[in-house]
Amino acid sequence: MSVKPLDQTAYMLTADIDLLDVFRTEDEKTDGLHVHDIVARLPEEKKVDPQKLGRSLRLLSIKHWWVEKSADVFAPLRWARLNMPRTQSHVWRG
């Protein structure tokens, strides 16, 4: 049985639900969105628990993929926006 590090699991969650697609404008990418707004914009088949998403994004904030602008309000950092699973620059760095 293989156990993945928590930060890798959190990253995979955000990639699997196409989280960056939720941020539609540059202002949203810069100022961030509340986790409840993020979950509300996800397609029905990709919805997750807002508390779990918040904890995952908080963990990724420690790794400098996201920034928590205020309580439960997250914005992707520039590297996270460049490092999308569908781009040539996609690389997981733990």
Sequence and secondary structure as in RCSB ss.txt:
>XXXX:A:sequence
MSVKPLDQTAYMLTADIDLLDVFRTEDEKTDGLHVHDIVARLPEEKKVDPQKLGRSLRLLSIKHWWVEKSADVFA
PLRWARLNMPRTQSHVWRG
>XXXX:A:secstr
     HHHHHHHHHHHTTGGGG  SHHHHHH EEHHHHHHHS GGG   HHHHHHHHHHHHHTTSEEEEETTEEE
E HHHHH  TTSTT     
